[in-house]
Amino acid sequence: MRSAFAAALMAASVAGCSHREPAAPNVVLILVDTLRASRLPCHGYPEIGTPGIDRLVREGIQFETVISQVPVTAP
């Protein structure tokens, strides 16, 4: 049963393949260790500048609530 499912999944993924480049990326995920959101200008912190992140926030979607499986960072 698993092999039939895997074969169907592979066939479906290959059927949707195209050799042309996408017009623009759909998702940009930024992963940063040991950065508090409260220290970014887009969250009201005026003391530093992050023009790249600020532009992404202006032109994209910013999630206000995020849940992490393991919220542990280096000391």
PDB file with one MODEL, atoms N, CA, C and O in Angstrom:
MODEL        1
ATOM      1  N   MET A   1       0.817  -1.180   0.000  1.00  0.00           N
ATOM      2  CA  MET A   1       0.000   0.000   0.000  1.00  0.00           C
ATOM      3  C   MET A   1       0.871   1.258   0.000  1.00  0.00           C
ATOM      4  O   MET A   1       0.569   2.229  -0.693  1.00  0.00           O
ATOM      5  N   ARG A   2       1.953   1.234   0.780  1.00  0.00           N
ATOM      6  CA  ARG A   2       2.828   2.401   0.839  1.00  0.00           C
ATOM      7  C   ARG A   2       3.466   2.695  -0.516  1.00  0.00           C
ATOM      8  O   ARG A   2       3.575   3.855  -0.916  1.00  0.00           O
ATOM      9  N   SER A   3       3.887   1.648  -1.220  1.00  0.00           N
ATOM     10  CA  SER A   3       4.545   1.866  -2.508  1.00  0.00           C
ATOM     11  C   SER A   3       3.566   2.456  -3.524  1.00  0.00           C
ATOM     12  O   SER A   3       3.962   3.273  -4.355  1.00  0.00           O
ATOM     13  N   ALA A   4       2.297   2.054  -3.470  1.00  0.00           N
ATOM     14  CA  ALA A   4       1.292   2.615  -4.377  1.00  0.00           C
ATOM     15  C   ALA A   4       1.075   4.089  -4.065  1.00  0.00           C
ATOM     16  O   ALA A   4       0.954   4.911  -4.974  1.00  0.00           O
ATOM     17  N   PHE A   5       1.026   4.422  -2.776  1.00  0.00           N
ATOM     18  CA  PHE A   5       0.865   5.815  -2.376  1.00  0.00           C
ATOM     19  C   PHE A   5       2.066   6.648  -2.808  1.00  0.00           C
ATOM     20  O   PHE A   5       1.902   7.753  -3.323  1.00  0.00           O
ATOM     21  N   ALA A   6       3.265   6.128  -2.602  1.00  0.00           N
ATOM     22  CA  ALA A   6       4.481   6.846  -2.992  1.00  0.00           C
ATOM     23  C   ALA A   6       4.528   7.053  -4.493  1.00  0.00           C
ATOM     24  O   ALA A   6       4.917   8.125  -4.957  1.00  0.00           O
ATOM     25  N   ALA A   7       4.136   6.039  -5.264  1.00  0.00           N
ATOM     26  CA  ALA A   7       4.130   6.162  -6.717  1.00  0.00           C
ATOM     27  C   ALA A   7       3.114   7.206  -7.168  1.00  0.00           C
ATOM     28  O   ALA A   7       3.394   7.991  -8.074  1.00  0.00           O
ATOM     29  N   ALA A   8       1.942   7.222  -6.545  1.00  0.00           N
ATOM     30  CA  ALA A   8       0.921   8.208  -6.896  1.00  0.00           C
ATOM     31  C   ALA A   8       1.396   9.609  -6.541  1.00  0.00           C
ATOM     32  O   ALA A   8       1.171  10.551  -7.302  1.00  0.00           O
ATOM     33  N   LEU A   9       2.047   9.757  -5.399  1.00  0.00           N
ATOM     34  CA  LEU A   9       2.567  11.051  -4.981  1.00  0.00           C
ATOM     35  C   LEU A   9       3.639  11.550  -5.942  1.00  0.00           C
ATOM     36  O   LEU A   9       3.646  12.726  -6.306  1.00  0.00           O
ATOM     37  N   MET A  10       4.540  10.670  -6.353  1.00  0.00           N
ATOM     38  CA  MET A  10       5.594  11.045  -7.298  1.00  0.00           C
ATOM     39  C   MET A  10       5.002  11.420  -8.649  1.00  0.00           C
ATOM     40  O   MET A  10       5.444  12.387  -9.270  1.00  0.00           O
ATOM     41  N   ALA A  11       4.013  10.671  -9.110  1.00  0.00           N
ATOM     42  CA  ALA A  11       3.374  10.972 -10.399  1.00  0.00           C
ATOM     43  C   ALA A  11       2.680  12.318 -10.355  1.00  0.00           C
ATOM     44  O   ALA A  11       2.729  13.077 -11.323  1.00  0.00           O
ATOM     45  N   ALA A  12       2.033  12.621  -9.237  1.00  0.00           N
ATOM     46  CA  ALA A  12       1.338  13.900  -9.102  1.00  0.00           C
ATOM     47  C   ALA A  12       2.329  15.055  -9.059  1.00  0.00           C
ATOM     48  O   ALA A  12       2.069  16.115  -9.629  1.00  0.00           O
ATOM     49  N   SER A  13       3.456  14.863  -8.394  1.00  0.00           N
ATOM     50  CA  SER A  13       4.437  15.943  -8.309  1.00  0.00           C
ATOM     51  C   SER A  13       5.136  16.165  -9.644  1.00  0.00           C
ATOM     52  O   SER A  13       5.438  17.308  -9.989  1.00  0.00           O
ATOM     53  N   VAL A  14       5.400  15.115 -10.399  1.00  0.00           N
ATOM     54  CA  VAL A  14       6.043  15.246 -11.706  1.00  0.00           C
ATOM     55  C   VAL A  14       5.080  15.868 -12.715  1.00  0.00           C
ATOM     56  O   VAL A  14       5.490  16.646 -13.576  1.00  0.00           O
ATOM     57  N   ALA A  15       3.803  15.523 -12.602  1.00  0.00           N
ATOM     58  CA  ALA A  15       2.809  16.059 -13.542  1.00  0.00           C
ATOM     59  C   ALA A  15       2.708  17.571 -13.428  1.00  0.00           C
ATOM     60  O   ALA A  15       2.415  18.246 -14.415  1.00  0.00           O
ATOM     61  N   GLY A  16       2.944  18.108 -12.250  1.00  0.00           N
ATOM     62  CA  GLY A  16       2.839  19.552 -12.054  1.00  0.00           C
ATOM     63  C   GLY A  16       4.140  20.290 -12.318  1.00  0.00           C
ATOM     64  O   GLY A  16       4.175  21.514 -12.186  1.00  0.00           O
ATOM     65  N   CYS A  17       5.218  19.593 -12.688  1.00  0.00           N
ATOM     66  CA  CYS A  17       6.510  20.231 -12.908  1.00  0.00           C
ATOM     67  C   CYS A  17       6.516  21.020 -14.209  1.00  0.00           C
ATOM     68  O   CYS A  17       5.864  20.662 -15.190  1.00  0.00           O
ATOM     69  N   SER A  18       7.268  22.092 -14.177  1.00  0.00           N
ATOM     70  CA  SER A  18       7.425  22.918 -15.369  1.00  0.00           C
ATOM     71  C   SER A  18       8.882  23.353 -15.433  1.00  0.00           C
ATOM     72  O   SER A  18       9.542  23.483 -14.402  1.00  0.00           O
ATOM     73  N   HIS A  19       9.373  23.573 -16.624  1.00  0.00           N
ATOM     74  CA  HIS A  19      10.775  23.967 -16.776  1.00  0.00           C
ATOM     75  C   HIS A  19      10.960  25.473 -16.799  1.00  0.00           C
ATOM     76  O   HIS A  19      12.089  25.945 -16.936  1.00  0.00           O
ATOM     77  N   ARG A  20       9.903  26.229 -16.670  1.00  0.00           N
ATOM     78  CA  ARG A  20      10.061  27.681 -16.654  1.00  0.00           C
ATOM     79  C   ARG A  20      10.275  28.172 -15.226  1.00  0.00           C
ATOM     80  O   ARG A  20       9.821  27.555 -14.262  1.00  0.00           O
ATOM     81  N   GLU A  21      10.956  29.265 -15.118  1.00  0.00           N
ATOM     82  CA  GLU A  21      11.235  29.851 -13.804  1.00  0.00           C
ATOM     83  C   GLU A  21       9.986  30.550 -13.272  1.00  0.00           C
ATOM     84  O   GLU A  21       9.232  31.138 -14.047  1.00  0.00           O
ATOM     85  N   PRO A  22       9.759  30.495 -11.959  1.00  0.00           N
ATOM     86  CA  PRO A  22       8.620  31.211 -11.398  1.00  0.00           C
ATOM     87  C   PRO A  22       8.824  32.717 -11.522  1.00  0.00           C
ATOM     88  O   PRO A  22       9.957  33.198 -11.523  1.00  0.00           O
ATOM     89  N   ALA A  23       7.739  33.447 -11.625  1.00  0.00           N
ATOM     90  CA  ALA A  23       7.808  34.905 -11.765  1.00  0.00           C
ATOM     91  C   ALA A  23       8.400  35.560 -10.522  1.00  0.00           C
ATOM     92  O   ALA A  23       9.182  36.504 -10.639  1.00  0.00           O
ATOM     93  N   ALA A  24       8.048  35.083  -9.350  1.00  0.00           N
ATOM     94  CA  ALA A  24       8.543  35.634  -8.094  1.00  0.00           C
ATOM     95  C   ALA A  24       8.396  34.578  -7.007  1.00  0.00           C
ATOM     96  O   ALA A  24       7.522  33.715  -7.102  1.00  0.00           O
ATOM     97  N   PRO A  25       9.232  34.631  -5.981  1.00  0.00           N
ATOM     98  CA  PRO A  25       9.073  33.667  -4.893  1.00  0.00           C
ATOM     99  C   PRO A  25       7.750  33.895  -4.161  1.00  0.00           C
ATOM    100  O   PRO A  25       7.274  35.024  -4.046  1.00  0.00           O
ATOM    101  N   ASN A  26       7.174  32.813  -3.675  1.00  0.00           N
ATOM    102  CA  ASN A  26       5.905  32.902  -2.968  1.00  0.00           C
ATOM    103  C   ASN A  26       6.065  33.113  -1.466  1.00  0.00           C
ATOM    104  O   ASN A  26       5.243  33.783  -0.841  1.00  0.00           O
ATOM    105  N   VAL A  27       7.119  32.544  -0.888  1.00  0.00           N
ATOM    106  CA  VAL A  27       7.291  32.588   0.557  1.00  0.00           C
ATOM    107  C   VAL A  27       8.740  32.908   0.893  1.00  0.00           C
ATOM    108  O   VAL A  27       9.664  32.342   0.308  1.00  0.00           O
ATOM    109  N   VAL A  28       8.930  33.823   1.844  1.00  0.00           N
ATOM    110  CA  VAL A  28      10.253  34.097   2.395  1.00  0.00           C
ATOM    111  C   VAL A  28      10.151  33.849   3.892  1.00  0.00           C
ATOM    112  O   VAL A  28       9.382  34.511   4.589  1.00  0.00           O
ATOM    113  N   LEU A  29      10.920  32.904   4.373  1.00  0.00           N
ATOM    114  CA  LEU A  29      10.912  32.569   5.790  1.00  0.00           C
ATOM    115  C   LEU A  29      12.256  32.976   6.371  1.00  0.00           C
ATOM    116  O   LEU A  29      13.301  32.508   5.918  1.00  0.00           O
ATOM    117  N   ILE A  30      12.231  33.837   7.363  1.00  0.00           N
ATOM    118  CA  ILE A  30      13.461  34.308   7.995  1.00  0.00           C
ATOM    119  C   ILE A  30      13.564  33.641   9.363  1.00  0.00           C
ATOM    120  O   ILE A  30      12.692  33.808  10.216  1.00  0.00           O
ATOM    121  N   LEU A  31      14.638  32.887   9.557  1.00  0.00           N
ATOM    122  CA  LEU A  31      14.893  32.239  10.843  1.00  0.00           C
ATOM    123  C   LEU A  31      16.116  32.897  11.466  1.00  0.00           C
ATOM    124  O   LEU A  31      17.199  32.894  10.881  1.00  0.00           O
ATOM    125  N   VAL A  32      15.938  33.453  12.644  1.00  0.00           N
ATOM    126  CA  VAL A  32      17.029  34.136  13.335  1.00  0.00           C
ATOM    127  C   VAL A  32      17.066  33.631  14.770  1.00  0.00           C
ATOM    128  O   VAL A  32      16.043  33.604  15.454  1.00  0.00           O
ATOM    129  N   ASP A  33      18.238  33.234  15.215  1.00  0.00           N
ATOM    130  CA  ASP A  33      18.392  32.779  16.588  1.00  0.00           C
ATOM    131  C   ASP A  33      18.757  33.972  17.474  1.00  0.00           C
ATOM    132  O   ASP A  33      19.541  34.832  17.072  1.00  0.00           O
ATOM    133  N   THR A  34      18.204  34.018  18.643  1.00  0.00           N
ATOM    134  CA  THR A  34      18.459  35.034  19.671  1.00  0.00           C
ATOM    135  C   THR A  34      18.171  36.460  19.198  1.00  0.00           C
ATOM    136  O   THR A  34      18.979  37.360  19.427  1.00  0.00           O
ATOM    137  N   LEU A  35      17.053  36.669  18.556  1.00  0.00           N
ATOM    138  CA  LEU A  35      16.594  38.012  18.188  1.00  0.00           C
ATOM    139  C   LEU A  35      15.191  38.196  18.721  1.00  0.00           C
ATOM    140  O   LEU A  35      14.272  37.473  18.337  1.00  0.00           O
ATOM    141  N   ARG A  36      15.028  39.151  19.596  1.00  0.00           N
ATOM    142  CA  ARG A  36      13.695  39.428  20.140  1.00  0.00           C
ATOM    143  C   ARG A  36      12.929  40.305  19.164  1.00  0.00           C
ATOM    144  O   ARG A  36      13.464  41.293  18.661  1.00  0.00           O
ATOM    145  N   ALA A  37      11.700  39.954  18.898  1.00  0.00           N
ATOM    146  CA  ALA A  37      10.859  40.754  17.998  1.00  0.00           C
ATOM    147  C   ALA A  37      10.712  42.169  18.522  1.00  0.00           C
ATOM    148  O   ALA A  37      10.583  43.109  17.738  1.00  0.00           O
ATOM    149  N   SER A  38      10.728  42.333  19.828  1.00  0.00           N
ATOM    150  CA  SER A  38      10.560  43.669  20.418  1.00  0.00           C
ATOM    151  C   SER A  38      11.759  44.577  20.151  1.00  0.00           C
ATOM    152  O   SER A  38      11.712  45.760  20.488  1.00  0.00           O
ATOM    153  N   ARG A  39      12.819  44.061  19.562  1.00  0.00           N
ATOM    154  CA  ARG A  39      14.001  44.857  19.221  1.00  0.00           C
ATOM    155  C   ARG A  39      14.049  45.211  17.739  1.00  0.00           C
ATOM    156  O   ARG A  39      15.104  45.599  17.237  1.00  0.00           O
ATOM    157  N   LEU A  40      12.939  45.087  17.034  1.00  0.00           N
ATOM    158  CA  LEU A  40      12.876  45.434  15.617  1.00  0.00           C
ATOM    159  C   LEU A  40      12.024  46.686  15.426  1.00  0.00           C
ATOM    160  O   LEU A  40      11.024  46.865  16.120  1.00  0.00           O
ATOM    161  N   PRO A  41      12.408  47.547  14.497  1.00  0.00           N
ATOM    162  CA  PRO A  41      11.624  48.759  14.243  1.00  0.00           C
ATOM    163  C   PRO A  41      10.177  48.469  13.847  1.00  0.00           C
ATOM    164  O   PRO A  41       9.289  49.259  14.168  1.00  0.00           O
ATOM    165  N   CYS A  42       9.923  47.368  13.163  1.00  0.00           N
ATOM    166  CA  CYS A  42       8.549  47.043  12.765  1.00  0.00           C
ATOM    167  C   CYS A  42       7.672  46.710  13.969  1.00  0.00           C
ATOM    168  O   CYS A  42       6.451  46.627  13.840  1.00  0.00           O
ATOM    169  N   HIS A  43       8.288  46.519  15.144  1.00  0.00           N
ATOM    170  CA  HIS A  43       7.544  46.297  16.381  1.00  0.00           C
ATOM    171  C   HIS A  43       7.688  47.490  17.320  1.00  0.00           C
ATOM    172  O   HIS A  43       7.396  47.387  18.512  1.00  0.00           O
ATOM    173  N   GLY A  44       8.138  48.621  16.782  1.00  0.00           N
ATOM    174  CA  GLY A  44       8.180  49.844  17.571  1.00  0.00           C
ATOM    175  C   GLY A  44       9.512  50.206  18.211  1.00  0.00           C
ATOM    176  O   GLY A  44       9.580  51.191  18.945  1.00  0.00           O
ATOM    177  N   TYR A  45      10.563  49.451  17.961  1.00  0.00           N
ATOM    178  CA  TYR A  45      11.868  49.760  18.563  1.00  0.00           C
ATOM    179  C   TYR A  45      12.599  50.761  17.672  1.00  0.00           C
ATOM    180  O   TYR A  45      12.939  50.425  16.538  1.00  0.00           O
ATOM    181  N   PRO A  46      12.853  51.985  18.153  1.00  0.00           N
ATOM    182  CA  PRO A  46      13.396  53.044  17.293  1.00  0.00           C
ATOM    183  C   PRO A  46      14.923  53.118  17.222  1.00  0.00           C
ATOM    184  O   PRO A  46      15.448  53.918  16.447  1.00  0.00           O
ATOM    185  N   GLU A  47      15.647  52.323  17.992  1.00  0.00           N
ATOM    186  CA  GLU A  47      17.078  52.531  18.156  1.00  0.00           C
ATOM    187  C   GLU A  47      17.966  51.930  17.072  1.00  0.00           C
ATOM    188  O   GLU A  47      19.140  52.292  16.990  1.00  0.00           O
ATOM    189  N   ILE A  48      17.457  51.035  16.242  1.00  0.00           N
ATOM    190  CA  ILE A  48      18.270  50.440  15.183  1.00  0.00           C
ATOM    191  C   ILE A  48      17.520  50.519  13.864  1.00  0.00           C
ATOM    192  O   ILE A  48      16.317  50.780  13.833  1.00  0.00           O
ATOM    193  N   GLY A  49      18.237  50.294  12.785  1.00  0.00           N
ATOM    194  CA  GLY A  49      17.607  50.268  11.470  1.00  0.00           C
ATOM    195  C   GLY A  49      17.744  48.899  10.832  1.00  0.00           C
ATOM    196  O   GLY A  49      18.835  48.329  10.800  1.00  0.00           O
ATOM    197  N   THR A  50      16.653  48.375  10.329  1.00  0.00           N
ATOM    198  CA  THR A  50      16.664  47.106   9.600  1.00  0.00           C
ATOM    199  C   THR A  50      15.873  47.312   8.308  1.00  0.00           C
ATOM    200  O   THR A  50      14.739  46.845   8.196  1.00  0.00           O
ATOM    201  N   PRO A  51      16.461  48.005   7.339  1.00  0.00           N
ATOM    202  CA  PRO A  51      15.697  48.361   6.133  1.00  0.00           C
ATOM    203  C   PRO A  51      15.184  47.164   5.341  1.00  0.00           C
ATOM    204  O   PRO A  51      14.092  47.235   4.778  1.00  0.00           O
ATOM    205  N   GLY A  52      15.930  46.075   5.280  1.00  0.00           N
ATOM    206  CA  GLY A  52      15.479  44.904   4.548  1.00  0.00           C
ATOM    207  C   GLY A  52      14.265  44.255   5.194  1.00  0.00           C
ATOM    208  O   GLY A  52      13.289  43.941   4.514  1.00  0.00           O
ATOM    209  N   ILE A  53      14.324  44.054   6.498  1.00  0.00           N
ATOM    210  CA  ILE A  53      13.198  43.462   7.217  1.00  0.00           C
ATOM    211  C   ILE A  53      12.004  44.405   7.180  1.00  0.00           C
ATOM    212  O   ILE A  53      10.871  43.958   7.003  1.00  0.00           O
ATOM    213  N   ASP A  54      12.243  45.710   7.344  1.00  0.00           N
ATOM    214  CA  ASP A  54      11.154  46.683   7.307  1.00  0.00           C
ATOM    215  C   ASP A  54      10.442  46.674   5.958  1.00  0.00           C
ATOM    216  O   ASP A  54       9.218  46.800   5.905  1.00  0.00           O
ATOM    217  N   ARG A  55      11.184  46.528   4.881  1.00  0.00           N
ATOM    218  CA  ARG A  55      10.568  46.467   3.554  1.00  0.00           C
ATOM    219  C   ARG A  55       9.734  45.205   3.386  1.00  0.00           C
ATOM    220  O   ARG A  55       8.635  45.251   2.833  1.00  0.00           O
ATOM    221  N   LEU A  56      10.254  44.078   3.862  1.00  0.00           N
ATOM    222  CA  LEU A  56       9.478  42.836   3.803  1.00  0.00           C
ATOM    223  C   LEU A  56       8.165  42.966   4.580  1.00  0.00           C
ATOM    224  O   LEU A  56       7.125  42.475   4.142  1.00  0.00           O
ATOM    225  N   VAL A  57       8.223  43.626   5.724  1.00  0.00           N
ATOM    226  CA  VAL A  57       7.017  43.824   6.534  1.00  0.00           C
ATOM    227  C   VAL A  57       6.024  44.727   5.806  1.00  0.00           C
ATOM    228  O   VAL A  57       4.824  44.455   5.795  1.00  0.00           O
ATOM    229  N   ARG A  58       6.528  45.801   5.199  1.00  0.00           N
ATOM    230  CA  ARG A  58       5.640  46.731   4.469  1.00  0.00           C
ATOM    231  C   ARG A  58       4.972  46.080   3.268  1.00  0.00           C
ATOM    232  O   ARG A  58       3.788  46.305   3.018  1.00  0.00           O
ATOM    233  N   GLU A  59       5.721  45.274   2.524  1.00  0.00           N
ATOM    234  CA  GLU A  59       5.225  44.727   1.269  1.00  0.00           C
ATOM    235  C   GLU A  59       4.640  43.323   1.397  1.00  0.00           C
ATOM    236  O   GLU A  59       4.079  42.798   0.435  1.00  0.00           O
ATOM    237  N   GLY A  60       4.760  42.722   2.552  1.00  0.00           N
ATOM    238  CA  GLY A  60       4.296  41.347   2.706  1.00  0.00           C
ATOM    239  C   GLY A  60       3.297  41.201   3.825  1.00  0.00           C
ATOM    240  O   GLY A  60       2.564  42.134   4.152  1.00  0.00           O
ATOM    241  N   ILE A  61       3.277  40.034   4.400  1.00  0.00           N
ATOM    242  CA  ILE A  61       2.379  39.717   5.503  1.00  0.00           C
ATOM    243  C   ILE A  61       3.224  39.399   6.720  1.00  0.00           C
ATOM    244  O   ILE A  61       4.163  38.607   6.642  1.00  0.00           O
ATOM    245  N   GLN A  62       2.897  40.008   7.828  1.00  0.00           N
ATOM    246  CA  GLN A  62       3.614  39.758   9.075  1.00  0.00           C
ATOM    247  C   GLN A  62       2.672  39.025  10.026  1.00  0.00           C
ATOM    248  O   GLN A  62       1.578  39.503  10.324  1.00  0.00           O
ATOM    249  N   PHE A  63       3.107  37.874  10.490  1.00  0.00           N
ATOM    250  CA  PHE A  63       2.308  37.109  11.433  1.00  0.00           C
ATOM    251  C   PHE A  63       2.550  37.652  12.836  1.00  0.00           C
ATOM    252  O   PHE A  63       3.695  37.768  13.274  1.00  0.00           O
ATOM    253  N   GLU A  64       1.486  37.978  13.526  1.00  0.00           N
ATOM    254  CA  GLU A  64       1.599  38.536  14.870  1.00  0.00           C
ATOM    255  C   GLU A  64       1.731  37.458  15.935  1.00  0.00           C
ATOM    256  O   GLU A  64       2.297  37.709  16.999  1.00  0.00           O
ATOM    257  N   THR A  65       1.220  36.264  15.666  1.00  0.00           N
ATOM    258  CA  THR A  65       1.284  35.171  16.630  1.00  0.00           C
ATOM    259  C   THR A  65       1.984  33.978  15.993  1.00  0.00           C
ATOM    260  O   THR A  65       1.545  33.462  14.965  1.00  0.00           O
ATOM    261  N   VAL A  66       3.068  33.552  16.612  1.00  0.00           N
ATOM    262  CA  VAL A  66       3.827  32.400  16.133  1.00  0.00           C
ATOM    263  C   VAL A  66       4.105  31.497  17.326  1.00  0.00           C
ATOM    264  O   VAL A  66       4.440  31.977  18.409  1.00  0.00           O
ATOM    265  N   ILE A  67       3.969  30.208  17.129  1.00  0.00           N
ATOM    266  CA  ILE A  67       4.207  29.250  18.206  1.00  0.00           C
ATOM    267  C   ILE A  67       5.413  28.396  17.825  1.00  0.00           C
ATOM    268  O   ILE A  67       5.475  27.844  16.727  1.00  0.00           O
ATOM    269  N   SER A  68       6.359  28.297  18.737  1.00  0.00           N
ATOM    270  CA  SER A  68       7.560  27.516  18.500  1.00  0.00           C
ATOM    271  C   SER A  68       7.492  26.208  19.285  1.00  0.00           C
ATOM    272  O   SER A  68       7.039  26.174  20.429  1.00  0.00           O
ATOM    273  N   GLN A  69       7.950  25.137  18.649  1.00  0.00           N
ATOM    274  CA  GLN A  69       7.989  23.841  19.317  1.00  0.00           C
ATOM    275  C   GLN A  69       9.019  23.840  20.449  1.00  0.00           C
ATOM    276  O   GLN A  69       8.772  23.292  21.524  1.00  0.00           O
ATOM    277  N   VAL A  70      10.178  24.461  20.195  1.00  0.00           N
ATOM    278  CA  VAL A  70      11.246  24.494  21.186  1.00  0.00           C
ATOM    279  C   VAL A  70      11.783  25.919  21.262  1.00  0.00           C
ATOM    280  O   VAL A  70      12.664  26.284  20.484  1.00  0.00           O
ATOM    281  N   PRO A  71      11.272  26.723  22.178  1.00  0.00           N
ATOM    282  CA  PRO A  71      11.698  28.121  22.272  1.00  0.00           C
ATOM    283  C   PRO A  71      12.973  28.316  23.076  1.00  0.00           C
ATOM    284  O   PRO A  71      13.027  29.186  23.945  1.00  0.00           O
ATOM    285  N   VAL A  72      13.993  27.527  22.803  1.00  0.00           N
ATOM    286  CA  VAL A  72      15.247  27.584  23.553  1.00  0.00           C
ATOM    287  C   VAL A  72      16.338  28.102  22.617  1.00  0.00           C
ATOM    288  O   VAL A  72      16.481  27.622  21.493  1.00  0.00           O
ATOM    289  N   THR A  73      17.102  29.080  23.089  1.00  0.00           N
ATOM    290  CA  THR A  73      18.243  29.577  22.322  1.00  0.00           C
ATOM    291  C   THR A  73      19.488  29.497  23.193  1.00  0.00           C
ATOM    292  O   THR A  73      19.417  29.203  24.386  1.00  0.00           O
ATOM    293  N   ALA A  74      20.610  29.761  22.578  1.00  0.00           N
ATOM    294  CA  ALA A  74      21.880  29.712  23.315  1.00  0.00           C
ATOM    295  C   ALA A  74      21.900  30.817  24.374  1.00  0.00           C
ATOM    296  O   ALA A  74      21.335  31.888  24.156  1.00  0.00           O
ATOM    297  N   PRO A  75      22.544  30.568  25.516  1.00  0.00           N
ATOM    298  CA  PRO A  75      22.636  31.602  26.548  1.00  0.00           C
ATOM    299  C   PRO A  75      23.521  32.751  26.123  1.00  0.00           C
ATOM    300  O   PRO A  75      23.702  33.704  26.881  1.00  0.00           O
TER     301      PRO A  75
ENDMDL
END
